[in-house]
Each structure stands twice: as structure tokens, then as C-alpha cells.
Amino acid sequence: MSNNKSLLGETWDFLKVRKKWWLLPIVILLVIIGALIILGQSSVLSPFIYALG
């Protein structure tokens, strides 16, 4: 069996073991911003995403 975990699994284990729950909102915010950047590059929604900023 492979012991390779996804980045999300590794981050969750880190938060759970080290009790760094204050990092969770930062991680969620970074994921949302990353998704908006990816969607804003070549999407029909890009004018609406740019209007948010």
C-alpha cells in the first residue's frame, strides 16, 4: 500500500495533531482565492469576479 497522502490530507493531519486550528480559516481563504484566480482567467464569470475586487 502506498503511504502517499494528498496535500489536503497532510494539512488536515497537521491541524489535527498539532492543534493549530487557527490556521484553518487561513487555509480556507487561500483555497477560495486560488479558485477565484483560476476561474477568473478564462471564464464567462470573469467580469463578475473582477467586479468583486
Phi, psi and omega in degrees: 000147181271138178264009180288128177247158176286166179299321179296318178295318178297317180295318180297316178297320178299314181296322183289315185285316185273354180057045179258058185292341179290344178280340184301314178297327179293317180296317180297317179296319178295322178294318179295316179296319177298318178295321178295323178295316180294317179291329183284347183284317185215053184233159174290336181281354187302322176298327180284325178293318180293331178291337179289331186275000000 
